[in-house]
Amino acid sequence: MRRIILLLFLPLLAGCRSSAPAPVTAPSGVEGSWVWTESSGGKMGRTLTPKSEGYTLTVTFGTNGRFVLRRDRDPWVSGTYVLETEGEATTIRYGLDALPPSRTVISWTGLGQPPRHTVVQDTDGALVLDEGCCDRYRHSFRRSE
């Protein structure tokens, strides 16, 4: 009798699935090194560049799920990353090894949630990390040579 009940409920259990997006740790096209070219947005609608801010930023996404952000070639922020795809949107979520000692134009604080960006690769091959809020920034990077 137990086997019959189990067989009746097995199709129901097999049909259940999680609604959470599936993580992808080594996405095609994102891994590698990227050089910051500009950030735009913020409350005042500003455009920030390495020249206006007085420093350079380079981010490297490894195929092992680790990243490092360098400020003027020195390691600045490091940790893990996971790409999550839901529908047409891809989000990169970070696990920081430690908070940076001071701020850069890219927000890594997460404001009460894990730091994350929406990821876009435009037709020119630029990588855009979007902080996703009206007073935040969209950060553009070009692939490092």
C-alpha positions as CSV (number, residue, x, y, z in Angstrom):
1,M,0.0,0.0,0.0
2,R,2.8,2.4,0.9
3,R,4.4,1.8,-2.5
4,I,1.2,2.6,-4.3
5,I,0.9,5.9,-2.4
6,L,4.5,6.7,-3.1
7,L,4.0,6.0,-6.8
8,L,1.0,8.3,-6.9
9,F,2.9,11.2,-5.4
10,L,6.2,10.7,-7.2
11,P,5.1,12.6,-10.4
12,L,4.0,15.6,-8.2
13,L,7.4,15.7,-6.5
14,A,9.2,15.4,-9.8
15,G,7.3,18.4,-11.1
16,C,8.4,20.7,-8.3
17,R,11.3,22.9,-8.9
18,S,12.9,25.9,-7.3
19,S,12.0,29.4,-8.5
20,A,15.5,30.7,-7.6
21,P,17.7,31.5,-10.5
22,A,20.4,29.0,-11.3
23,P,23.9,30.3,-10.5
24,V,26.6,30.3,-13.1
25,T,30.1,30.7,-11.9
26,A,32.1,30.8,-15.2
27,P,30.0,32.7,-17.7
28,S,31.1,33.0,-21.3
29,G,32.4,36.5,-22.1
30,V,32.7,37.9,-18.6
31,E,35.8,36.2,-17.3
32,G,39.0,38.0,-17.9
33,S,40.3,41.5,-17.1
34,W,38.4,44.7,-17.7
35,V,39.5,48.3,-17.5
36,W,37.1,51.0,-16.2
37,T,36.3,53.6,-18.8
38,E,33.5,55.6,-17.1
39,S,30.6,55.7,-14.7
40,S,27.5,57.7,-15.2
41,G,24.4,58.4,-13.0
42,G,24.2,59.3,-9.4
43,K,21.9,61.9,-7.9
44,M,23.4,64.7,-10.0
45,G,23.6,62.7,-13.3
46,R,27.4,62.9,-13.4
47,T,29.9,61.1,-15.6
48,L,33.1,60.0,-13.8
49,T,36.2,58.8,-15.6
50,P,39.7,57.7,-14.5
51,K,40.9,61.2,-15.4
52,S,38.3,63.1,-13.4
53,E,38.7,60.8,-10.4
54,G,42.5,60.5,-10.5
55,Y,42.8,56.7,-10.4
56,T,42.3,53.7,-12.6
57,L,40.3,50.6,-11.9
58,T,40.7,47.1,-13.4
59,V,38.5,44.1,-12.5
60,T,39.5,40.5,-13.2
61,F,36.8,37.8,-13.2
62,G,38.4,34.3,-12.9
63,T,36.9,31.1,-14.2
64,N,37.2,29.8,-10.6
65,G,34.4,32.1,-9.3
66,R,36.9,34.6,-7.8
67,F,37.4,38.3,-8.7
68,V,39.8,41.1,-7.9
69,L,39.4,44.8,-8.4
70,R,42.6,46.8,-8.6
71,R,42.9,50.5,-8.0
72,D,46.0,51.9,-9.8
73,R,47.2,48.3,-10.2
74,D,47.1,47.5,-6.4
75,P,44.5,44.9,-5.2
76,W,41.6,46.9,-3.8
77,V,38.6,44.5,-3.4
78,S,38.5,40.8,-3.8
79,G,36.2,37.9,-3.2
80,T,33.9,35.5,-4.9
81,Y,31.3,36.1,-7.6
82,V,28.3,34.3,-8.9
83,L,26.3,35.2,-12.0
84,E,22.5,34.5,-11.7
85,T,20.3,34.6,-14.8
86,E,16.6,35.1,-14.5
87,G,14.7,35.7,-17.8
88,E,16.6,38.2,-19.8
89,A,18.5,39.7,-16.8
90,T,21.9,38.6,-15.5
91,T,23.0,39.7,-12.1
92,I,26.5,39.3,-10.6
93,R,26.5,38.9,-6.8
94,Y,29.7,39.3,-4.8
95,G,31.0,37.8,-1.6
96,L,33.7,40.2,-0.4
97,D,36.8,39.0,1.4
98,A,36.8,42.4,3.2
99,L,35.4,45.8,2.7
100,P,37.7,48.2,0.9
101,P,39.6,50.7,3.1
102,S,38.0,53.7,1.4
103,R,35.5,54.3,-1.4
104,T,35.9,54.2,-5.1
105,V,33.2,55.2,-7.6
106,I,32.0,51.5,-7.6
107,S,29.8,50.8,-4.6
108,W,30.8,47.6,-2.7
109,T,28.8,48.2,0.5
110,G,25.6,46.6,-0.7
111,L,23.5,48.9,1.6
112,G,22.2,46.1,3.8
113,Q,22.3,43.4,1.1
114,P,25.1,41.5,-0.7
115,P,26.8,43.7,-3.2
116,R,25.6,43.0,-6.7
117,H,25.3,44.6,-10.2
118,T,23.2,43.9,-13.2
119,V,25.5,42.8,-16.0
120,V,25.2,44.0,-19.6
121,Q,27.5,43.5,-22.5
122,D,26.8,46.1,-25.2
123,T,27.2,45.7,-28.9
124,D,30.7,47.3,-28.8
125,G,31.8,44.5,-26.4
126,A,31.9,46.8,-23.3
127,L,31.0,45.3,-20.0
128,V,28.5,47.4,-18.0
129,L,27.9,46.8,-14.3
130,D,24.7,48.6,-13.3
131,E,24.0,49.3,-9.6
132,G,20.4,49.4,-10.5
133,C,18.9,52.3,-8.6
134,C,18.0,55.9,-9.7
135,D,20.8,57.4,-7.6
136,R,23.4,54.8,-8.4
137,Y,25.8,54.4,-11.3
138,R,26.3,52.4,-14.5
139,H,30.0,51.5,-14.8
140,S,31.5,50.8,-18.2
141,F,34.6,48.7,-18.8
142,R,36.5,47.7,-21.9
143,R,38.4,44.4,-22.1
144,S,42.0,44.7,-21.1
145,E,44.6,44.0,-23.9
